[in-house]
């Protein structure tokens, strides 16, 4: 069975230096954010006004969620590289990163700590870059998947009951 272009692209990507650098960058950012939020960030948040503390809490929750999505995607790709998962398995919809618009206003105006702002911006940039890579690697999989609209489901039911 010949490999599809998608398989070739994804297989090549996970073996590339680009993937290795992206993996290191992502995991370093996850670790840096965790250390900041558990240490200096926690201390800095205590000195914020009530409204800034609420913005800080929301921003740190979005940051954590975004970084966990990045880490999950990177770990799936590493599993492909190490042979623990196939490209087709990694191509499943549940592993896709959705393109997202940044969900932050001017965090400087809110009086948030510069380190948190930098982490939020770095995570947003990395997420956008990885989402773009994800689309490029797995776009053909989504395009070739049959649509599960109501008519398709109705045909499947008719076919199933007609066989009886």
VOLUMLO-874231 format. One record per residue: z, x, y of N, C-alpha, C in turn; residue number from 1; residue in one letter. Coordinates in pm, whole numbers, m for minus. Example, Ala and Ser with C-alpha at 12.3 -4.5 7.8 and 13.67 -1.06 7.14 Angstrom:
# residues 2
+--------+--------+--------+--------+--------+--------+--------+--------+--------+-----+-----+
!   n.c3 !   n.c1 !   n.c2 !  ca.c3 !  ca.c1 !  ca.c2 !   c.c3 !   c.c1 !   c.c2 !   n ! res !
+--------+--------+--------+--------+--------+--------+--------+--------+--------+-----+-----+
!    780 !   1319 !   m569 !    780 !   1230 !   m450 !    780 !   1320 !   m330 !   1 !   A !
!    708 !   1285 !   m225 !    714 !   1367 !   m106 !    787 !   1290 !      3 !   2 !   S !
+--------+--------+--------+--------+--------+--------+--------+--------+--------+-----+-----+
This chain:
# residues 164
+--------+--------+--------+--------+--------+--------+--------+--------+--------+-----+-----+
!   n.c3 !   n.c1 !   n.c2 !  ca.c3 !  ca.c1 !  ca.c2 !   c.c3 !   c.c1 !   c.c2 !   n ! res !
+--------+--------+--------+--------+--------+--------+--------+--------+--------+-----+-----+
!      0 !     84 !   m117 !      0 !      0 !      0 !      0 !     89 !    124 !   1 !   X !
!    m97 !     69 !    211 !   m112 !    153 !    329 !    m10 !    112 !    435 !   2 !   X !
!     34 !    210 !    511 !    129 !    182 !    618 !     56 !    116 !    733 !   3 !   X !
!    123 !     24 !    796 !     65 !    m42 !    913 !     84 !     49 !   1033 !   4 !   X !
!      6 !     29 !   1140 !     27 !    110 !   1260 !    170 !    101 !   1311 !   5 !   X !
!    231 !    m18 !   1301 !    369 !    m34 !   1346 !    460 !     56 !   1266 !   6 !   X !
!    440 !     60 !   1133 !    522 !    146 !   1049 !    504 !    292 !   1088 !   7 !   X !
!    377 !    331 !   1113 !    350 !    468 !   1152 !    417 !    501 !   1284 !   8 !   X !
!    406 !    410 !   1382 !    465 !    434 !   1514 !    617 !    446 !   1505 !   9 !   X !
!    680 !    352 !   1438 !    826 !    353 !   1428 !    874 !    471 !   1343 !  10 !   X !
!    805 !    499 !   1234 !    843 !    613 !   1150 !    831 !    744 !   1226 !  11 !   X !
!    723 !    757 !   1302 !    706 !    877 !   1383 !    811 !    887 !   1492 !  12 !   X !
!    840 !    774 !   1555 !    938 !    775 !   1663 !   1075 !    820 !   1616 !  13 !   X !
!   1123 !    765 !   1504 !   1259 !    800 !   1460 !   1271 !    946 !   1417 !  14 !   X !
!   1158 !   1009 !   1390 !   1160 !   1151 !   1353 !   1139 !   1241 !   1475 !  15 !   X !
!   1113 !   1182 !   1591 !   1076 !   1259 !   1709 !   1197 !   1315 !   1784 !  16 !   X !
!   1167 !   1413 !   1867 !   1269 !   1468 !   1958 !   1308 !   1365 !   2063 !  17 !   X !
!   1214 !   1279 !   2101 !   1245 !   1172 !   2197 !   1356 !   1083 !   2143 !  18 !   X !
!   1346 !   1046 !   2015 !   1451 !    963 !   1956 !   1583 !   1040 !   1953 !  19 !   X !
!   1579 !   1165 !   1913 !   1702 !   1244 !   1906 !   1769 !   1253 !   2042 !  20 !   X !
!   1691 !   1276 !   2147 !   1748 !   1283 !   2282 !   1802 !   1147 !   2326 !  21 !   X !
!   1727 !   1041 !   2298 !   1770 !    906 !   2335 !   1898 !    869 !   2262 !  22 !   X !
!   1905 !    906 !   2134 !   2025 !    878 !   2055 !   2146 !    950 !   2115 !  23 !   X !
!   2130 !   1079 !   2144 !   2241 !   1156 !   2204 !   2281 !   1097 !   2339 !  24 !   X !
!   2182 !   1064 !   2421 !   2210 !   1007 !   2552 !   2287 !    876 !   2540 !  25 !   X !
!   2242 !    790 !   2450 !   2307 !    661 !   2432 !   2450 !    673 !   2382 !  26 !   X !
!   2468 !    755 !   2281 !   2603 !    769 !   2225 !   2697 !    840 !   2321 !  27 !   X !
!   2644 !    934 !   2398 !   2725 !   1000 !   2500 !   2768 !    900 !   2607 !  28 !   X !
!   2676 !    814 !   2648 !   2708 !    713 !   2748 !   2813 !    614 !   2695 !  29 !   X !
!   2801 !    575 !   2569 !   2900 !    485 !   2508 !   3037 !    551 !   2510 !  30 !   X !
!   3043 !    677 !   2470 !   3171 !    748 !   2467 !   3228 !    767 !   2607 !  31 !   X !
!   3142 !    804 !   2701 !   3187 !    824 !   2838 !   3243 !    694 !   2897 !  32 !   X !
!   3173 !    584 !   2875 !   3219 !    455 !   2927 !   3351 !    414 !   2863 !  33 !   X !
!   3362 !    433 !   2732 !   3487 !    396 !   2663 !   3604 !    478 !   2717 !  34 !   X !
!   3582 !    607 !   2733 !   3689 !    693 !   2786 !   3727 !    653 !   2928 !  35 !   X !
!   3627 !    623 !   3010 !   3655 !    583 !   3147 !   3731 !    451 !   3152 !  36 !   X !
!   3679 !    351 !   3081 !   3741 !    218 !   3087 !   3883 !    218 !   3031 !  37 !   X !
!   3909 !    304 !   2933 !   4043 !    312 !   2874 !   4137 !    403 !   2952 !  38 !   X !
!   4084 !    484 !   3041 !   4166 !    580 !   3113 !   4161 !    561 !   3263 !  39 !   X !
!   4081 !    645 !   3327 !   4073 !    645 !   3473 !   4029 !    510 !   3529 !  40 !   X !
!   3941 !    440 !   3460 !   3895 !    310 !   3506 !   4005 !    206 !   3507 !  41 !   X !
!   4088 !    210 !   3406 !   4201 !    116 !   3400 !   4294 !    140 !   3518 !  42 !   X !
!   4319 !    267 !   3545 !   4405 !    302 !   3657 !   4341 !    262 !   3790 !  43 !   X !
!   4212 !    287 !   3805 !   4142 !    253 !   3929 !   4140 !    102 !   3951 !  44 !   X !
!   4127 !     25 !   3844 !   4120 !   m121 !   3859 !   4251 !   m180 !   3911 !  45 !   X !
!   4360 !   m111 !   3888 !   4491 !   m160 !   3935 !   4502 !   m155 !   4087 !  46 !   X !
!   4422 !    m69 !   4148 !   4429 !    m51 !   4293 !   4327 !   m136 !   4368 !  47 !   X !
!   4255 !   m223 !   4299 !   4152 !   m306 !   4362 !   4211 !   m436 !   4414 !  48 !   X !
!   4143 !   m494 !   4513 !   4182 !   m627 !   4560 !   4160 !   m726 !   4447 !  49 !   X !
!   4214 !   m844 !   4461 !   4201 !   m947 !   4358 !   4053 !   m979 !   4329 !  50 !   X !
!   3974 !   m999 !   4435 !   3833 !  m1033 !   4414 !   3757 !   m914 !   4354 !  51 !   X !
!   3786 !   m793 !   4400 !   3720 !   m676 !   4343 !   3761 !   m656 !   4197 !  52 !   X !
!   3886 !   m687 !   4165 !   3933 !   m674 !   4027 !   3859 !   m771 !   3935 !  53 !   X !
!   3827 !   m889 !   3985 !   3749 !   m985 !   3905 !   3607 !   m935 !   3883 !  54 !   X !
!   3547 !   m879 !   3987 !   3412 !   m823 !   3973 !   3416 !   m704 !   3877 !  55 !   X !
!   3520 !   m622 !   3888 !   3538 !   m508 !   3799 !   3545 !   m556 !   3653 !  56 !   X !
!   3624 !   m658 !   3629 !   3640 !   m710 !   3492 !   3507 !   m760 !   3437 !  57 !   X !
!   3434 !   m837 !   3516 !   3304 !   m887 !   3471 !   3205 !   m775 !   3448 !  58 !   X !
!   3202 !   m678 !   3539 !   3110 !   m566 !   3527 !   3141 !   m481 !   3405 !  59 !   X !
!   3268 !   m458 !   3380 !   3305 !   m376 !   3265 !   3275 !   m449 !   3134 !  60 !   X !
!   3289 !   m581 !   3132 !   3256 !   m658 !   3011 !   3105 !   m654 !   2985 !  61 !   X !
!   3023 !   m672 !   3091 !   2877 !   m664 !   3075 !   2835 !   m524 !   3033 !  62 !   X !
!   2899 !   m424 !   3092 !   2869 !   m285 !   3056 !   2899 !   m261 !   2909 !  63 !   X !
!   3014 !   m304 !   2864 !   3052 !   m285 !   2724 !   2956 !   m357 !   2630 !  64 !   X !
!   2919 !   m479 !   2663 !   2826 !   m555 !   2580 !   2691 !   m486 !   2573 !  65 !   X !
!   2642 !   m443 !   2687 !   2512 !   m377 !   2692 !   2515 !   m246 !   2612 !  66 !   X !
!   2621 !   m170 !   2625 !   2631 !    m44 !   2551 !   2643 !    m66 !   2401 !  67 !   X !
!   2708 !   m173 !   2360 !   2717 !   m203 !   2217 !   2580 !   m243 !   2162 !  68 !   X !
!   2501 !   m314 !   2241 !   2365 !   m348 !   2198 !   2279 !   m223 !   2187 !  69 !   X !
!   2294 !   m133 !   2282 !   2221 !     m5 !   2277 !   2262 !     73 !   2153 !  70 !   X !
!   2392 !     85 !   2131 !   2441 !    162 !   2016 !   2393 !    101 !   1885 !  71 !   X !
!   2396 !    m31 !   1875 !   2349 !    m97 !   1753 !   2202 !    m65 !   1727 !  72 !   X !
!   2119 !    m74 !   1830 !   1976 !    m45 !   1815 !   1956 !    100 !   1772 !  73 !   X !
!   2027 !    190 !   1836 !   2015 !    332 !   1801 !   2058 !    358 !   1657 !  74 !   X !
!   2164 !    292 !   1613 !   2211 !    312 !   1476 !   2114 !    255 !   1374 !  75 !   X !
!   2049 !    143 !   1407 !   1945 !     89 !   1318 !   1831 !    188 !   1306 !  76 !   X !
!   1789 !    244 !   1419 !   1678 !    341 !   1416 !   1718 !    468 !   1340 !  77 !   X !
!   1845 !    508 !   1353 !   1892 !    625 !   1276 !   1892 !    593 !   1127 !  78 !   X !
!   1926 !    470 !   1092 !   1923 !    430 !    951 !   1781 !    438 !    896 !  79 !   X !
!   1683 !    403 !    978 !   1542 !    417 !    937 !   1510 !    564 !    916 !  80 !   X !
!   1550 !    647 !   1010 !   1523 !    792 !   1000 !   1584 !    851 !    873 !  81 !   X !
!   1702 !    805 !    838 !   1772 !    861 !    723 !   1735 !    793 !    592 !  82 !   X !
!   1645 !    694 !    598 !   1600 !    628 !    477 !   1694 !    522 !    425 !  83 !   X !
!   1794 !    484 !    502 !   1888 !    380 !    461 !   1836 !    241 !    491 !  84 !   X !
!   1727 !    232 !    568 !   1669 !    104 !    607 !   1519 !    127 !    622 !  85 !   X !
!   1440 !     26 !    589 !   1296 !     39 !    605 !   1257 !     m2 !    747 !  86 !   X !
!   1138 !     39 !    788 !   1087 !      0 !    919 !   1073 !   m152 !    924 !  87 !   X !
!   1029 !   m213 !    814 !   1015 !   m359 !    813 !   1150 !   m428 !    833 !  88 !   X !
!   1254 !   m375 !    770 !   1387 !   m432 !    790 !   1430 !   m416 !    936 !  89 !   X !
!   1407 !   m297 !    991 !   1444 !   m270 !   1131 !   1362 !   m355 !   1227 !  90 !   X !
!   1246 !   m401 !   1182 !   1160 !   m483 !   1266 !   1201 !   m629 !   1273 !  91 !   X !
!   1303 !   m669 !   1198 !   1348 !   m808 !   1200 !   1398 !   m846 !   1339 !  92 !   X !
!   1379 !   m971 !   1372 !   1412 !  m1021 !   1506 !   1558 !   m996 !   1543 !  93 !   X !
!   1649 !  m1000 !   1448 !   1790 !   m984 !   1481 !   1823 !   m845 !   1535 !  94 !   X !
!   1735 !   m749 !   1516 !   1759 !   m613 !   1566 !   1687 !   m585 !   1698 !  95 !   X !
!   1613 !   m679 !   1750 !   1536 !   m657 !   1873 !   1626 !   m660 !   1996 !  96 !   X !
!   1588 !   m579 !   2092 !   1652 !   m584 !   2224 !   1565 !   m668 !   2315 !  97 !   X !
!   1625 !   m760 !   2382 !   1552 !   m847 !   2473 !   1547 !   m780 !   2611 !  98 !   X !
!   1433 !   m790 !   2679 !   1429 !   m738 !   2816 !   1526 !   m818 !   2902 !  99 !   X !
!   1601 !   m749 !   2984 !   1700 !   m816 !   3069 !   1684 !   m771 !   3211 ! 100 !   X !
!   1706 !   m864 !   3299 !   1714 !   m831 !   3441 !   1857 !   m783 !   3468 ! 101 !   X !
!   1872 !   m683 !   3551 !   2009 !   m639 !   3585 !   2088 !   m756 !   3642 ! 102 !   X !
!   2214 !   m767 !   3601 !   2299 !   m879 !   3642 !   2409 !   m834 !   3736 ! 103 !   X !
!   2374 !   m747 !   3827 !   2476 !   m703 !   3921 !   2419 !   m705 !   4061 ! 104 !   X !
!   2505 !   m741 !   4153 !   2465 !   m739 !   4294 !   2490 !   m599 !   4347 ! 105 !   X !
!   2526 !   m591 !   4469 !   2559 !   m462 !   4527 !   2704 !   m431 !   4495 ! 106 !   X !
!   2723 !   m354 !   4391 !   2858 !   m321 !   4346 !   2931 !   m234 !   4447 ! 107 !   X !
!   2855 !   m163 !   4531 !   2919 !    m83 !   4636 !   2991 !   m174 !   4736 ! 108 !   X !
!   2928 !   m287 !   4769 !   2989 !   m381 !   4863 !   3117 !   m441 !   4806 ! 109 !   X !
!   3126 !   m451 !   4676 !   3244 !   m510 !   4613 !   3362 !   m413 !   4612 ! 110 !   X !
!   3337 !   m287 !   4646 !   3446 !   m189 !   4650 !   3483 !   m134 !   4513 ! 111 !   X !
!   3390 !   m139 !   4419 !   3419 !    m90 !   4285 !   3415 !     63 !   4281 ! 112 !   X !
!   3487 !    121 !   4187 !   3487 !    267 !   4174 !   3347 !    321 !   4148 ! 113 !   X !
!   3316 !    435 !   4209 !   3184 !    497 !   4195 !   3150 !    526 !   4049 ! 114 !   X !
!   3248 !    566 !   3971 !   3221 !    598 !   3830 !   3175 !    475 !   3754 ! 115 !   X !
!   3238 !    361 !   3779 !   3195 !    237 !   3712 !   3054 !    201 !   3756 ! 116 !   X !
!   3025 !    212 !   3884 !   2892 !    180 !   3934 !   2788 !    269 !   3867 ! 117 !   X !
!   2816 !    399 !   3857 !   2722 !    491 !   3793 !   2702 !    455 !   3647 ! 118 !   X !
!   2810 !    422 !   3576 !   2798 !    385 !   3435 !   2715 !    257 !   3418 ! 119 !   X !
!   2736 !    160 !   3505 !   2660 !     35 !   3500 !   2511 !     63 !   3522 ! 120 !   X !
!   2482 !    146 !   3622 !   2342 !    178 !   3654 !   2278 !    259 !   3540 ! 121 !   X !
!   2350 !    357 !   3487 !   2297 !    439 !   3377 !   2270 !    353 !   3254 ! 122 !   X !
!   2363 !    262 !   3223 !   2345 !    175 !   3107 !   2227 !     81 !   3126 ! 123 !   X !
!   2209 !     29 !   3246 !   2097 !    m62 !   3274 !   1964 !     12 !   3259 ! 124 !   X !
!   1957 !    134 !   3309 !   1834 !    213 !   3296 !   1805 !    245 !   3150 ! 125 !   X !
!   1906 !    287 !   3076 !   1887 !    320 !   2935 !   1848 !    196 !   2856 ! 126 !   X !
!   1913 !     84 !   2883 !   1880 !    m40 !   2814 !   1733 !    m78 !   2839 ! 127 !   X !
!   1690 !    m70 !   2963 !   1551 !   m103 !   2996 !   1454 !    m10 !   2923 ! 128 !   X !
!   1485 !    116 !   2919 !   1399 !    213 !   2851 !   1392 !    184 !   2701 ! 129 !   X !
!   1506 !    158 !   2640 !   1509 !    131 !   2496 !   1441 !     m3 !   2465 ! 130 !   X !
!   1460 !   m103 !   2550 !   1394 !   m233 !   2529 !   1242 !   m215 !   2534 ! 131 !   X !
!   1194 !   m130 !   2625 !   1050 !   m103 !   2634 !   1000 !    m33 !   2508 ! 132 !   X !
!   1075 !     65 !   2459 !   1039 !    134 !   2334 !   1038 !     34 !   2219 ! 133 !   X !
!   1138 !    m50 !   2214 !   1148 !   m151 !   2109 !   1026 !   m242 !   2109 ! 134 !   X !
!    987 !   m290 !   2227 !    868 !   m375 !   2237 !    744 !   m302 !   2188 ! 135 !   X !
!    729 !   m176 !   2226 !    612 !   m100 !   2186 !    609 !    m76 !   2035 ! 136 !   X !
!    723 !    m50 !   1976 !    729 !    m22 !   1832 !    712 !   m147 !   1748 ! 137 !   X !
!    763 !   m259 !   1794 !    769 !   m377 !   1709 !    691 !   m496 !   1761 ! 138 !   X !
!    609 !   m478 !   1862 !    531 !   m590 !   1918 !    437 !   m649 !   1815 ! 139 !   X !
!    372 !   m565 !   1733 !    277 !   m618 !   1635 !    347 !   m702 !   1530 ! 140 !   X !
!    473 !   m672 !   1501 !    548 !   m752 !   1403 !    569 !   m893 !   1456 ! 141 !   X !
!    606 !   m903 !   1584 !    630 !  m1035 !   1642 !    500 !  m1113 !   1656 ! 142 !   X !
!    391 !  m1043 !   1688 !    263 !  m1111 !   1706 !    209 !  m1164 !   1574 ! 143 !   X !
!    238 !  m1093 !   1464 !    184 !  m1135 !   1334 !    273 !  m1234 !   1260 ! 144 !   X !
!    396 !  m1256 !   1309 !    485 !  m1351 !   1243 !    432 !  m1492 !   1263 ! 145 !   X !
!    432 !  m1572 !   1156 !    387 !  m1710 !   1173 !    486 !  m1787 !   1260 ! 146 !   X !
!    434 !  m1873 !   1342 !    518 !  m1957 !   1427 !    581 !  m2066 !   1342 ! 147 !   X !
!    707 !  m2092 !   1364 !    779 !  m2196 !   1290 !    796 !  m2319 !   1379 ! 148 !   X !
!    682 !  m2375 !   1422 !    689 !  m2494 !   1503 !    711 !  m2617 !   1414 ! 149 !   X !
!    725 !  m2732 !   1474 !    752 !  m2854 !   1398 !    640 !  m2886 !   1300 ! 150 !   X !
!    515 !  m2865 !   1341 !    402 !  m2894 !   1253 !    404 !  m2804 !   1130 ! 151 !   X !
!    438 !  m2677 !   1149 !    445 !  m2585 !   1035 !    557 !  m2626 !    939 ! 152 !   X !
!    669 !  m2668 !    993 !    779 !  m2713 !    909 !    742 !  m2840 !    835 ! 153 !   X !
!    671 !  m2930 !    901 !    628 !  m3054 !    837 !    530 !  m3024 !    724 ! 154 !   X !
!    435 !  m2933 !    747 !    340 !  m2894 !    641 !    414 !  m2834 !    523 ! 155 !   X !
!    514 !  m2750 !    549 !    590 !  m2689 !    441 !    663 !  m2794 !    358 ! 156 !   X !
!    720 !  m2894 !    425 !    787 !  m3002 !    353 !    687 !  m3084 !    270 ! 157 !   X !
!    573 !  m3117 !    328 !    472 !  m3192 !    253 !    422 !  m3113 !    133 ! 158 !   X !
!    400 !  m2983 !    152 !    357 !  m2899 !     41 !    463 !  m2895 !    m69 ! 159 !   X !
!    590 !  m2884 !    m29 !    698 !  m2874 !   m127 !    709 !  m3003 !   m208 ! 160 !   X !
!    701 !  m3118 !   m141 !    716 !  m3245 !   m212 !    589 !  m3287 !   m287 ! 161 !   X !
!    474 !  m3239 !   m242 !    348 !  m3271 !   m310 !    342 !  m3202 !   m444 ! 162 !   X !
!    411 !  m3092 !   m460 !    410 !  m3017 !   m586 !    489 !  m3086 !   m694 ! 163 !   X !
!    568 !  m3185 !   m662 !    653 !  m3253 !   m761 !    576 !  m3355 !   m837 ! 164 !   X !
+--------+--------+--------+--------+--------+--------+--------+--------+--------+-----+-----+
